[in-house]
Amino acid sequence: MYAIKNFEKPNSKFLFQSVMENDKFTSADVNIGGTGDKPSSVYKSSDSMGEEKTGKETPIYWTDEDWGQSWNDSSMSPPFQTCLQEIAKFGKTGNENQDILQPEKEDQYPYSFASLKLLSKYGDGVKRFSNENLIEPSRNEPCEEVEKKEMSTEEILRIAGARFIQSSSQMVDVDFVLDNSFDLFFTSLSDEEVRDVELAELLLASAEKVGSGLYDSASRLLNLCSYLSSNTGNPVQRLVYYLSEALRCRIEGDAGKVTSKDLEKERSKKIYEAMMAPTLCNLIFHQVVPFCQISHFAGIQAIVENVAEAKKIHIIDFHIRSGQQWTILMQALVCRYEPVELLKITAVGTTAKHLIEDTGKRLMSFAQIMNLPLSFKIVMVPDLLMDLKEHSFELDAEETVAIFSEYLLPSLISRPNGLDSLMRVIRNLNPCIMVMTEVEANHNSPVFVNRFIEAFFFLGSYFDCLDACMKRDDPNRIAAEAIFFGEGMKSVLATDGEERTMRNVKIDVWRSYFARFGMVEAELSTASLYHADLVAKKFSCGTSCTLDMDGKALVIGWKGTPIHSLSVWKFT
């Protein structure tokens, strides 16, 4: 565990110095049409959605009862008023943390309103990082948008949540909910902030109706939400716009108007291909949003340290996207004292082979510029979990293998047996290291209302970050939000059971799961952490970027709340 307050530049020559300080080549512009200019603003985002732990190793298996199907109508939540009676018990029981890969059974209802506990927790800010482990953020001047904004989006949502609980029941003692620094009677809020709080409350009321199966009432409320929200408005308006769309999709699916299974399959493909394409939208997002660059530089440094003696290096990337991270590795390898005989990159995919081939061509072109021997291979399989085998890869006994997994594994949780099979394949590849980057959020509860509250705060913080980075009418921002957040939230909220593919879980859940395969978490070196801090400082909104250690994992956050985790694993 690190408690690093002030980074000093290490004496040895590190990857960041040889790459980021090279004006000719940067991870943001190499061979993909970038300008090489330093980003003018920062994007960071927040996931502070109700962390939940079991305190024990939990395998990824579900039964129908685990999914909450024992109630008489699995598409509905219990009466909202009845659930509110449980609020007073929150914080007093020892078994609060249930909604991870294998949730425990509910005592009375399949959909307990533990989500309202999350609302109340936001009043105390309990999801924020502990100061003792904090890596201090950069000290650049804050963005103009941040200076003008009196309250963050998360703070507005916390007020809306507290007011919603207060107005929902008079029989429950909610003093613990109201014990925060905000004036719930709006005396200190601007007119716009008052409207934002009321709009957020309206969305919560809509979600309540959806969770209770009252679709006619929910539809009327959602019509009002749509009228008052906008995909080009302020963060709260954008939040309401996209979550309203997701709630409508859930209503249509439950009413049988659409086939959710086919829609979810098409949605997953759409998001995957959008992440793969080297579009201007993706490039600009990469330039102004610090998360990818922070995790890439810190993660690649970990790989460099573990292949320091290797002459032949084989990288297996399970979600290569545009491949910009490997330009960082190439620049680091050409600076080695001992030259590399061969760098092999194998990209694994199930669709969009043409996009992976385009990525390979760009990387091969860059390798030629760097005078680095590169071999680029593609392994295409119809089903990643069922068809991928060790013999799918061209392995050489002299190669040192490293695994890179970025935003992949949560989409496989709905098929636990297949995920187990994939992990066994990875183990048999005998990698020296596995670097994993994931969203640090819990979007895997079988309880719809819990997932909604998690998404409510997660998306609100994300849009708060984007508002500090990009103009509200920026077409690239609008396009990115529509695909990655709009479609992503539909996956989180509109589907249930095996059909739901968007299942982000926190790092502690992965620790428990990986232990079954003899995987142990490795320390991130001081050099990796130094790179992470240095990258954050290159963005103009660095004061809002926070870096923290959760065990041995690096958690990248926005204004103190976690959003992404970077972890390094080895096999025993």
KEDREN-859990 format. One record per residue (C-alpha): residue number from 1; residue in one letter; chain; z, y, x. Coordinates in Angstrom, 3 decimals. Layout:
% KEDREN-859990
   pos   code   unit          z          y          x
   NUM      A      A          Z          Y          X
...
***
This chain:
% KEDREN-859990
   pos   code   unit          z          y          x
     1      M      A      0.000      0.000      0.000
     2      Y      A     -0.997      3.394      1.366
     3      A      A      0.742      6.700      0.957
     4      I      A     -1.687      8.964      2.710
     5      K      A     -1.070     12.680      2.224
     6      N      A     -3.170     14.186      4.987
     7      F      A     -6.166     12.552      6.612
     8      E      A     -6.836     13.222     10.247
     9      K      A    -10.244     12.538     11.670
    10      P      A    -10.124      9.152     13.423
    11      N      A    -11.006      9.017     17.107
    12      S      A    -13.690      6.365     16.789
    13      K      A    -17.149      6.976     15.395
    14      F      A    -17.093      6.151     11.719
    15      L      A    -19.819      5.429      9.230
    16      F      A    -19.336      8.686      7.362
    17      Q      A    -19.948     10.785     10.451
    18      S      A    -23.166      8.963     11.258
    19      V      A    -24.493      9.175      7.714
    20      M      A    -23.093     11.997      5.604
    21      E      A    -23.232     14.560      8.416
    22      N      A    -26.876     13.710      9.067
    23      D      A    -28.793     16.376      7.153
    24      K      A    -31.996     14.378      7.325
    25      F      A    -30.709     11.325      5.513
    26      T      A    -28.015     11.158      2.863
    27      S      A    -27.191      8.515      0.321
    28      A      A    -28.193     10.929     -2.419
    29      D      A    -31.738     11.794     -1.338
    30      V      A    -33.038      9.042      0.903
    31      N      A    -36.576      8.015     -0.116
    32      I      A    -35.908      8.695     -3.784
    33      G      A    -36.996     12.276     -4.065
    34      G      A    -33.733     14.085     -3.418
    35      T      A    -33.490     17.440     -1.698
    36      G      A    -30.756     16.755      0.793
    37      D      A    -28.736     19.703     -0.492
    38      K      A    -25.038     19.283     -0.871
    39      P      A    -23.949     18.785     -4.453
    40      S      A    -22.846     22.002     -6.083
    41      S      A    -20.357     20.421     -8.428
    42      V      A    -18.356     17.294     -9.003
    43      Y      A    -18.132     14.791    -11.753
    44      K      A    -15.060     12.699    -12.111
    45      S      A    -13.869     10.979    -15.132
    46      S      A    -10.708      9.659    -16.571
    47      D      A     -9.652      6.359    -17.912
    48      S      A     -6.124      6.529    -19.060
    49      M      A     -6.349      4.172    -21.912
    50      G      A     -3.161      2.175    -22.287
    51      E      A     -2.783     -0.120    -19.339
    52      E      A     -1.482     -3.500    -20.401
    53      K      A     -0.240     -6.379    -18.261
    54      T      A      1.135     -9.791    -18.926
    55      G      A      3.061    -10.222    -15.692
    56      K      A      1.598    -13.684    -15.268
    57      E      A     -1.682    -15.228    -14.273
    58      T      A     -3.871    -15.538    -17.332
    59      P      A     -7.077    -17.569    -17.451
    60      I      A    -10.089    -16.179    -19.251
    61      Y      A    -10.144    -18.429    -22.292
    62      W      A     -9.982    -17.591    -25.966
    63      T      A     -9.428    -19.454    -29.160
    64      D      A    -10.255    -18.187    -32.638
    65      E      A     -6.619    -17.260    -33.061
    66      D      A     -6.655    -15.347    -29.788
    67      W      A     -9.438    -13.242    -31.223
    68      G      A     -7.311    -12.408    -34.224
    69      Q      A     -9.226    -14.493    -36.739
    70      S      A     -6.187    -15.930    -38.479
    71      W      A     -5.938    -13.056    -40.939
    72      N      A     -7.806    -13.450    -44.197
    73      D      A    -10.546    -10.952    -43.252
    74      S      A    -11.274    -10.706    -39.566
    75      S      A    -13.334     -7.552    -39.988
    76      M      A    -10.408     -5.559    -41.337
    77      S      A     -7.163     -4.253    -39.971
    78      P      A     -3.914     -4.570    -41.939
    79      P      A     -2.904     -1.656    -44.125
    80      F      A     -2.550      1.378    -41.894
    81      Q      A      0.689      2.508    -43.491
    82      T      A      2.264     -0.903    -42.869
    83      C      A      1.222     -0.776    -39.248
    84      L      A      2.755      2.657    -38.833
    85      Q      A      6.146      1.165    -39.609
    86      E      A      5.905     -0.613    -36.275
    87      I      A      5.673      2.638    -34.316
    88      A      A      9.424      3.057    -34.159
    89      K      A      9.662     -0.272    -32.334
    90      F      A      7.295      0.753    -29.545
    91      G      A      8.978      1.026    -26.191
    92      K      A     11.932     -1.051    -27.383
    93      T      A     10.457     -4.536    -27.052
    94      G      A      9.838     -6.416    -23.863
    95      N      A      6.432     -7.749    -24.833
    96      E      A      4.218     -4.682    -25.025
    97      N      A      1.316     -5.773    -22.895
    98      Q      A     -0.938     -8.191    -24.648
    99      D      A     -4.530     -7.069    -24.703
   100      I      A     -6.042     -8.503    -21.555
   101      L      A     -8.375    -11.422    -20.999
   102      Q      A     -6.338    -13.791    -23.122
   103      P      A     -4.332    -11.744    -25.631
   104      E      A     -1.231    -13.274    -27.115
   105      K      A     -1.030    -13.988    -30.820
   106      E      A      0.132    -11.304    -33.186
   107      D      A      3.261    -12.141    -35.134
   108      Q      A      2.190    -10.749    -38.502
   109      Y      A     -1.254     -9.189    -38.336
   110      P      A     -4.260     -9.856    -36.133
   111      Y      A     -4.685     -6.097    -35.642
   112      S      A     -1.330     -4.597    -34.700
   113      F      A     -1.364     -0.858    -34.197
   114      A      A     -0.356     -1.003    -30.578
   115      S      A     -3.122      1.569    -30.325
   116      L      A     -0.771      4.149    -31.772
   117      K      A      1.603      3.381    -28.938
   118      L      A     -1.225      4.467    -26.671
   119      L      A     -1.493      7.709    -28.599
   120      S      A      2.202      8.367    -28.122
   121      K      A      2.079      7.442    -24.434
   122      Y      A     -0.453     10.151    -23.842
   123      G      A      2.169     12.673    -24.863
   124      D      A      4.165     11.700    -21.787
   125      G      A      1.181     11.294    -19.487
   126      V      A      2.450      7.865    -18.444
   127      K      A     -0.989      6.731    -17.341
   128      R      A     -1.177      9.259    -14.551
   129      F      A     -0.913      8.232    -10.942
   130      S      A      2.445      8.069     -9.250
   131      N      A      2.791     10.817     -6.666
   132      E      A      4.179      8.492     -4.026
   133      N      A      0.863      6.680     -3.655
   134      L      A     -1.374      9.681     -4.104
   135      I      A     -4.099     10.571     -1.666
   136      E      A     -4.265     14.299     -2.062
   137      P      A     -7.541     15.640     -3.501
   138      S      A     -9.785     18.055     -1.715
   139      R      A     -8.900     21.729     -1.792
   140      N      A    -12.231     23.272     -2.669
   141      E      A    -12.341     26.064     -5.207
   142      P      A    -12.450     24.723     -8.765
   143      C      A    -15.587     25.059    -10.831
   144      E      A    -15.999     28.113    -13.011
   145      E      A    -15.975     25.946    -16.129
   146      V      A    -12.603     24.440    -15.184
   147      E      A    -11.084     27.867    -14.511
   148      K      A    -12.133     29.137    -17.932
   149      K      A    -10.843     26.136    -19.861
   150      E      A     -7.221     26.619    -20.878
   151      M      A     -6.650     23.011    -21.930
   152      S      A     -8.327     19.838    -20.799
   153      T      A    -10.069     17.589    -23.272
   154      E      A     -7.422     14.926    -22.742
   155      E      A     -4.673     17.385    -23.656
   156      I      A     -6.492     18.338    -26.857
   157      L      A     -6.881     14.672    -27.777
   158      R      A     -3.194     14.041    -27.101
   159      I      A     -2.252     16.829    -29.514
   160      A      A     -4.664     15.427    -32.099
   161      G      A     -3.182     11.965    -31.684
   162      A      A      0.406     13.177    -32.079
   163      R      A     -0.511     15.203    -35.161
   164      F      A     -2.362     12.229    -36.609
   165      I      A      0.665      9.978    -36.288
   166      Q      A      2.930     12.659    -37.731
   167      S      A      0.707     13.219    -40.752
   168      S      A      0.144      9.501    -41.351
   169      S      A      3.733      8.652    -42.196
   170      Q      A      6.953     10.426    -43.057
   171      M      A      9.024      7.240    -42.912
   172      V      A      8.776      6.755    -39.185
   173      D      A     10.858      8.515    -36.552
   174      V      A      8.207     10.175    -34.423
   175      D      A     10.436     12.354    -32.261
   176      F      A      9.297     10.434    -29.230
   177      V      A      5.697     11.271    -30.102
   178      L      A      6.363     14.988    -30.468
   179      D      A      8.395     15.249    -27.281
   180      N      A      5.710     16.942    -25.187
   181      S      A      4.788     20.349    -23.874
   182      F      A      2.204     21.172    -26.521
   183      D      A      2.696     23.415    -29.538
   184      L      A      1.575     21.198    -32.393
   185      F      A      1.479     24.160    -34.745
   186      F      A     -1.419     25.692    -32.817
   187      T      A      0.452     28.897    -31.948
   188      S      A     -0.736     28.759    -28.344
   189      L      A     -4.235     27.409    -28.939
   190      S      A     -7.462     29.358    -29.086
   191      D      A     -9.617     29.197    -32.201
   192      E      A    -11.995     26.762    -30.485
   193      E      A     -9.129     24.507    -29.405
   194      V      A     -7.736     24.471    -32.952
   195      R      A    -11.139     23.392    -34.251
   196      D      A    -11.341     20.729    -31.554
   197      V      A     -7.938     19.309    -32.473
   198      E      A     -8.864     19.183    -36.154
   199      L      A    -12.216     17.543    -35.365
   200      A      A    -10.515     14.897    -33.225
   201      E      A     -8.047     14.226    -36.051
   202      L      A    -10.960     13.798    -38.445
   203      L      A    -12.460     11.186    -36.121
   204      L      A     -9.133      9.329    -35.969
   205      A      A     -9.000      9.317    -39.763
   206      S      A    -12.529      7.893    -39.853
   207      A      A    -11.568      5.133    -37.426
   208      E      A     -8.508      4.328    -39.552
   209      K      A    -10.740      3.778    -42.581
   210      V      A    -13.156      1.634    -40.579
   211      G      A    -10.313     -0.453    -39.177
   212      S      A     -8.966     -0.972    -42.690
   213      G      A    -12.374     -1.968    -44.072
   214      L      A    -12.593      1.096    -46.333
   215      Y      A    -16.212      1.735    -45.498
   216      D      A    -17.083      4.112    -48.334
   217      S      A    -14.259      6.453    -47.394
   218      A      A    -15.085      6.048    -43.724
   219      S      A    -18.733      6.933    -44.324
   220      R      A    -17.804     10.153    -46.105
   221      L      A    -15.533     11.165    -43.240
   222      L      A    -18.186     10.245    -40.690
   223      N      A    -20.707     12.441    -42.508
   224      L      A    -18.351     15.356    -41.944
   225      C      A    -17.837     14.338    -38.309
   226      S      A    -21.588     14.306    -37.769
   227      Y      A    -21.954     17.734    -39.358
   228      L      A    -19.278     19.273    -37.117
   229      S      A    -20.174     17.497    -33.863
   230      S      A    -23.101     17.706    -31.468
   231      N      A    -24.503     15.905    -28.442
   232      T      A    -24.976     19.292    -26.766
   233      G      A    -21.612     20.807    -27.696
   234      N      A    -18.264     20.955    -25.916
   235      P      A    -16.588     17.725    -24.735
   236      V      A    -14.723     17.100    -28.012
   237      Q      A    -17.863     17.638    -30.072
   238      R      A    -19.779     15.235    -27.867
   239      L      A    -16.958     12.689    -28.068
   240      V      A    -16.956     12.823    -31.873
   241      Y      A    -20.751     12.648    -31.975
   242      Y      A    -21.015      9.411    -29.990
   243      L      A    -17.949      7.658    -31.378
   244      S      A    -19.098      8.484    -34.904
   245      E      A    -22.382      6.754    -34.119
   246      A      A    -20.498      3.716    -32.832
   247      L      A    -18.350      3.565    -35.975
   248      R      A    -21.462      3.747    -38.155
   249      C      A    -22.947      0.835    -36.226
   250      R      A    -19.816     -1.168    -36.911
   251      I      A    -20.012     -0.424    -40.628
   252      E      A    -23.680     -1.447    -40.754
   253      G      A    -22.949     -4.636    -38.846
   254      D      A    -20.038     -5.625    -41.063
   255      A      A    -22.115     -4.852    -44.157
   256      G      A    -24.852     -7.190    -42.927
   257      K      A    -27.474     -4.438    -42.706
   258      V      A    -28.213     -5.304    -39.096
   259      T      A    -27.848     -8.381    -36.918
   260      S      A    -25.281     -7.374    -34.340
   261      K      A    -26.099    -10.230    -31.956
   262      D      A    -29.728     -9.178    -31.539
   263      L      A    -28.798     -5.513    -31.329
   264      E      A    -26.191     -6.167    -28.647
   265      K      A    -28.644     -8.173    -26.574
   266      E      A    -31.212     -5.380    -26.757
   267      R      A    -28.532     -2.766    -26.051
   268      S      A    -27.358     -4.571    -22.908
   269      K      A    -30.923     -4.847    -21.645
   270      K      A    -31.516     -1.153    -22.325
   271      I      A    -28.423     -0.082    -20.379
   272      Y      A    -29.209     -2.457    -17.490
   273      E      A    -32.772     -1.214    -17.087
   274      A      A    -31.658      2.423    -17.374
   275      M      A    -29.206      1.864    -14.513
   276      M      A    -31.929      0.215    -12.425
   277      A      A    -34.625      2.859    -12.824
   278      P      A    -34.896      5.483    -10.032
   279      T      A    -35.223      8.295    -12.555
   280      L      A    -34.486     11.970    -12.015
   281      C      A    -31.591     11.546    -14.447
   282      N      A    -29.978      8.859    -12.288
   283      L      A    -30.614     10.776     -9.062
   284      I      A    -29.052     14.004    -10.322
   285      F      A    -26.140     12.080    -11.794
   286      H      A    -25.567     10.486     -8.384
   287      Q      A    -25.700     13.876     -6.674
   288      V      A    -23.196     15.680     -8.901
   289      V      A    -20.887     12.801     -9.809
   290      P      A    -18.632     11.812     -6.899
   291      F      A    -17.535      8.341     -8.081
   292      C      A    -20.541      6.374     -6.856
   293      Q      A    -20.667      8.124     -3.502
   294      I      A    -16.923      7.709     -2.951
   295      S      A    -16.962      3.996     -3.758
   296      H      A    -20.187      3.398     -1.824
   297      F      A    -19.039      4.981      1.425
   298      A      A    -15.602      3.378      1.292
   299      G      A    -17.012     -0.020      0.277
   300      I      A    -19.819     -0.039      2.845
   301      Q      A    -17.314      0.881      5.563
   302      A      A    -15.374     -2.269      4.615
   303      I      A    -18.556     -4.340      4.985
   304      V      A    -19.385     -2.741      8.348
   305      E      A    -15.945     -3.650      9.677
   306      N      A    -16.270     -7.274      8.549
   307      V      A    -19.750     -7.839     10.010
   308      A      A    -19.077     -5.970     13.248
   309      E      A    -19.811     -9.000     15.438
   310      A      A    -22.650    -10.469     13.359
   311      K      A    -26.227    -10.377     14.607
   312      K      A    -27.682    -11.610     11.333
   313      I      A    -26.241    -10.097      8.179
   314      H      A    -26.999    -11.306      4.657
   315      I      A    -26.013     -9.011      1.763
   316      I      A    -26.076    -10.524     -1.729
   317      D      A    -26.116     -7.791     -4.370
   318      F      A    -25.538     -8.882     -7.968
   319      H      A    -26.498     -5.524     -9.489
   320      I      A    -28.538     -3.612     -6.963
   321      R      A    -29.610     -0.693     -9.167
   322      S      A    -31.456      1.909     -7.038
   323      G      A    -30.076      0.430     -3.798
   324      Q      A    -28.940      3.764     -2.363
   325      Q      A    -25.760      2.164     -1.037
   326      W      A    -27.780      0.089      1.427
   327      T      A    -29.279      3.150      3.089
   328      I      A    -25.704      3.939      4.110
   329      L      A    -25.310      0.469      5.617
   330      M      A    -28.612      0.696      7.477
   331      Q      A    -27.682      3.994      9.102
   332      A      A    -24.340      2.559     10.155
   333      L      A    -25.950     -0.575     11.639
   334      V      A    -28.442      1.330     13.793
   335      C      A    -25.478      3.137     15.375
   336      R      A    -23.940     -0.142     16.556
   337      Y      A    -23.668     -0.825     20.248
   338      E      A    -25.084     -4.323     19.729
   339      P      A    -28.348     -4.151     17.742
   340      V      A    -28.753     -6.208     14.587
   341      E      A    -31.322     -8.969     14.792
   342      L      A    -31.835     -9.119     11.030
   343      L      A    -30.459     -7.515      7.885
   344      K      A    -31.284     -9.549      4.789
   345      I      A    -30.626     -8.160      1.310
   346      T      A    -30.891    -10.510     -1.663
   347      A      A    -30.944     -8.889     -5.089
   348      V      A    -29.982    -11.067     -8.046
   349      G      A    -31.420    -10.271    -11.469
   350      T      A    -32.223    -11.668    -14.885
   351      T      A    -34.679     -9.035    -16.110
   352      A      A    -36.705     -6.008    -14.987
   353      K      A    -38.056     -7.728    -11.879
   354      H      A    -40.536     -4.894    -11.363
   355      L      A    -37.681     -2.407    -10.998
   356      I      A    -35.947     -4.617     -8.428
   357      E      A    -39.252     -4.910     -6.538
   358      D      A    -39.539     -1.101     -6.514
   359      T      A    -36.029     -0.889     -5.077
   360      G      A    -37.016     -3.361     -2.377
   361      K      A    -40.075     -1.327     -1.433
   362      R      A    -37.996      1.826     -1.024
   363      L      A    -35.435      0.020      1.119
   364      M      A    -38.135     -1.589      3.272
   365      S      A    -39.711      1.828      3.801
   366      F      A    -36.405      3.327      4.836
   367      A      A    -35.662      0.415      7.183
   368      Q      A    -38.986      1.055      8.943
   369      I      A    -38.021      4.696      9.457
   370      M      A    -34.701      3.560     10.936
   371      N      A    -36.437      0.876     13.054
   372      L      A    -34.164     -1.780     11.557
   373      P      A    -35.401     -5.331     10.870
   374      L      A    -34.968     -5.869      7.119
   375      S      A    -35.804     -8.774      4.848
   376      F      A    -35.611     -8.129      1.106
   377      K      A    -35.416    -11.102     -1.258
   378      I      A    -35.160    -11.367     -5.034
   379      V      A    -33.490    -14.193     -6.949
   380      M      A    -34.502    -14.084    -10.614
   381      V      A    -32.771    -16.451    -13.036
   382      P      A    -33.020    -16.611    -16.843
   383      D      A    -29.253    -16.865    -17.171
   384      L      A    -27.017    -15.639    -14.367
   385      L      A    -24.086    -17.832    -15.411
   386      M      A    -25.954    -21.059    -16.083
   387      D      A    -28.946    -21.006    -13.741
   388      L      A    -27.686    -19.468    -10.498
   389      K      A    -26.903    -22.064     -7.819
   390      E      A    -26.164    -22.008     -4.113
   391      H      A    -29.652    -23.323     -3.326
   392      S      A    -31.126    -20.281     -5.104
   393      F      A    -30.476    -18.330     -1.910
   394      E      A    -32.251    -18.621      1.420
   395      L      A    -29.185    -19.128      3.583
   396      D      A    -29.186    -19.418      7.360
   397      A      A    -26.284    -20.993      9.218
   398      E      A    -26.322    -18.084     11.660
   399      E      A    -25.979    -15.461      8.934
   400      T      A    -22.784    -13.678      7.989
   401      V      A    -22.770    -13.317      4.203
   402      A      A    -21.218    -10.422      2.272
   403      I      A    -21.113    -10.096     -1.529
   404      F      A    -21.496     -6.768     -3.336
   405      S      A    -20.626     -6.609     -7.044
   406      E      A    -20.820     -3.288     -8.885
   407      Y      A    -20.119     -2.983    -12.639
   408      L      A    -21.199     -6.570    -13.313
   409      L      A    -18.321     -8.944    -14.016
   410      P      A    -16.911     -7.329    -17.209
   411      S      A    -20.190     -8.030    -19.001
   412      L      A    -19.668    -11.750    -18.287
   413      I      A    -16.111    -12.099    -19.611
   414      S      A    -17.302    -13.140    -23.069
   415      R      A    -18.561    -16.388    -21.479
   416      P      A    -15.537    -17.628    -19.515
   417      N      A    -16.926    -21.029    -18.576
   418      G      A    -20.058    -19.418    -17.191
   419      L      A    -18.044    -16.839    -15.300
   420      D      A    -16.001    -19.632    -13.734
   421      S      A    -19.250    -21.277    -12.666
   422      L      A    -20.508    -18.062    -11.079
   423      M      A    -17.286    -17.639     -9.134
   424      R      A    -17.604    -21.178     -7.775
   425      V      A    -21.148    -20.388     -6.626
   426      I      A    -19.897    -17.251     -4.868
   427      R      A    -17.136    -19.232     -3.199
   428      N      A    -19.605    -21.874     -1.973
   429      L      A    -21.727    -19.139     -0.394
   430      N      A    -18.772    -18.680      1.966
   431      P      A    -18.910    -14.886      2.219
   432      C      A    -16.829    -13.081      4.806
   433      I      A    -16.037    -10.412      2.219
   434      M      A    -16.674     -9.489     -1.412
   435      V      A    -16.668     -5.794     -2.329
   436      M      A    -16.191     -5.036     -6.019
   437      T      A    -16.380     -1.763     -7.941
   438      E      A    -15.436     -1.685    -11.622
   439      V      A    -14.383      0.690    -14.370
   440      E      A    -10.596      0.942    -14.315
   441      A      A    -10.088      0.756    -18.076
   442      N      A     -9.020     -1.735    -20.709
   443      H      A    -11.816     -2.134    -23.252
   444      N      A    -11.211     -5.828    -23.856
   445      S      A     -8.673     -5.916    -26.658
   446      P      A     -9.661     -8.159    -29.579
   447      V      A     -8.076     -5.507    -31.791
   448      F      A    -10.643     -2.963    -32.960
   449      V      A     -8.225     -0.059    -33.353
   450      N      A     -6.826     -0.632    -29.861
   451      R      A    -10.318     -0.515    -28.392
   452      F      A    -11.059      2.633    -30.350
   453      I      A     -8.027      4.495    -28.990
   454      E      A     -8.878      3.341    -25.474
   455      A      A    -12.462      4.577    -25.901
   456      F      A    -11.218      7.791    -27.550
   457      F      A     -9.335      8.952    -24.465
   458      F      A    -11.700      7.391    -21.940
   459      L      A    -14.770      9.147    -23.317
   460      G      A    -12.902     12.401    -23.829
   461      S      A    -11.895     12.530    -20.174
   462      Y      A    -15.378     11.532    -19.057
   463      F      A    -16.952     14.374    -21.022
   464      D      A    -14.323     16.766    -19.699
   465      C      A    -15.521     15.876    -16.212
   466      L      A    -19.178     16.254    -17.061
   467      D      A    -18.466     19.655    -18.541
   468      A      A    -17.190     20.727    -15.129
   469      C      A    -20.287     19.384    -13.404
   470      M      A    -23.356     19.987    -15.518
   471      K      A    -24.580     22.471    -18.070
   472      R      A    -24.172     21.400    -21.664
   473      D      A    -27.893     21.615    -22.407
   474      D      A    -28.969     19.838    -19.197
   475      P      A    -31.505     17.226    -20.367
   476      N      A    -30.402     14.835    -17.617
   477      R      A    -26.813     15.003    -18.827
   478      I      A    -27.872     14.472    -22.441
   479      A      A    -30.020     11.472    -21.493
   480      A      A    -27.299      9.888    -19.356
   481      E      A    -24.645     10.343    -22.025
   482      A      A    -26.870      8.825    -24.699
   483      I      A    -27.524      5.658    -22.694
   484      F      A    -24.382      5.006    -20.692
   485      F      A    -21.791      6.350    -23.134
   486      G      A    -23.506      6.332    -26.508
   487      E      A    -24.884      2.802    -26.215
   488      G      A    -21.895      1.650    -24.183
   489      M      A    -19.398      2.718    -26.840
   490      K      A    -21.436      0.930    -29.498
   491      S      A    -20.950     -2.244    -27.516
   492      V      A    -17.198     -1.611    -27.204
   493      L      A    -16.612     -0.732    -30.863
   494      A      A    -19.383     -2.131    -33.046
   495      T      A    -19.215     -5.811    -32.113
   496      D      A    -16.541     -8.498    -31.927
   497      G      A    -16.069    -11.944    -30.444
   498      E      A    -18.634    -13.363    -28.041
   499      E      A    -21.245    -10.825    -29.121
   500      R      A    -19.342     -7.972    -27.439
   501      T      A    -20.451     -7.687    -23.816
   502      M      A    -18.755     -4.433    -22.743
   503      R      A    -15.310     -5.705    -21.673
   504      N      A    -13.875     -3.547    -18.912
   505      V      A    -10.448     -4.655    -17.699
   506      K      A     -8.092     -3.262    -15.084
   507      I      A     -7.691     -4.415    -11.507
   508      D      A     -4.485     -6.353    -12.196
   509      V      A     -6.397     -8.634    -14.566
   510      W      A     -8.993     -9.390    -11.904
   511      R      A     -6.227    -10.152     -9.415
   512      S      A     -4.855    -12.786    -11.738
   513      Y      A     -8.277    -14.274    -12.389
   514      F      A     -9.491    -14.316     -8.775
   515      A      A     -6.326    -16.100     -7.668
   516      R      A     -7.640    -19.205     -9.427
   517      F      A    -10.482    -19.381     -6.909
   518      G      A     -8.422    -18.860     -3.778
   519      M      A     -9.395    -15.209     -3.439
   520      V      A     -6.978    -12.785     -1.809
   521      E      A     -7.183     -9.018     -1.853
   522      A      A     -7.765     -7.403      1.536
   523      E      A     -6.557     -4.031      2.743
   524      L      A     -8.933     -1.111      2.751
   525      S      A     -8.817      0.332      6.241
   526      T      A     -7.779      3.871      7.069
   527      A      A    -11.435      4.510      7.896
   528      S      A    -12.527      3.500      4.383
   529      L      A     -9.909      5.749      2.832
   530      Y      A    -10.899      8.548      5.162
   531      H      A    -14.503      8.265      3.995
   532      A      A    -13.419      8.315      0.358
   533      D      A    -11.412     11.493      0.874
   534      L      A    -14.149     13.147      2.909
   535      V      A    -16.804     12.441      0.283
   536      A      A    -14.590     13.866     -2.456
   537      K      A    -14.183     17.067     -0.454
   538      K      A    -17.937     17.586     -0.385
   539      F      A    -17.921     18.274     -4.127
   540      S      A    -17.014     21.706     -5.417
   541      C      A    -14.599     20.405     -8.050
   542      G      A    -12.661     18.338     -5.528
   543      T      A     -9.332     19.680     -6.728
   544      S      A     -9.731     17.533     -9.846
   545      C      A    -10.607     14.372     -7.933
   546      T      A     -7.651     12.101     -7.203
   547      L      A     -7.539      8.990     -5.047
   548      D      A     -4.714      6.512     -5.453
   549      M      A     -3.795      3.030     -4.318
   550      D      A     -3.064      0.316     -6.866
   551      G      A     -1.776     -2.384     -4.576
   552      K      A     -4.595     -2.729     -2.047
   553      A      A     -7.277     -1.330     -4.359
   554      L      A     -8.532      2.238     -4.287
   555      V      A     -8.507      3.910     -7.698
   556      I      A    -10.674      6.988     -8.100
   557      G      A     -9.532      9.358    -10.822
   558      W      A    -10.039     12.658    -12.577
   559      K      A     -7.089     15.026    -12.914
   560      G      A     -4.694     12.203    -12.128
   561      T      A     -6.004      9.551    -14.502
   562      P      A     -7.902      6.472    -13.219
   563      I      A    -11.560      5.779    -13.897
   564      H      A    -12.974      3.447    -11.207
   565      S      A    -11.470      0.896     -8.844
   566      L      A    -12.758     -0.352     -5.491
   567      S      A    -11.349     -3.604     -4.146
   568      V      A    -12.122     -5.978     -1.281
   569      W      A    -11.684     -9.759     -1.488
   570      K      A    -11.721    -12.716      0.862
   571      F      A    -11.563    -16.461      0.274
   572      T      A     -8.704    -18.453      1.730
***
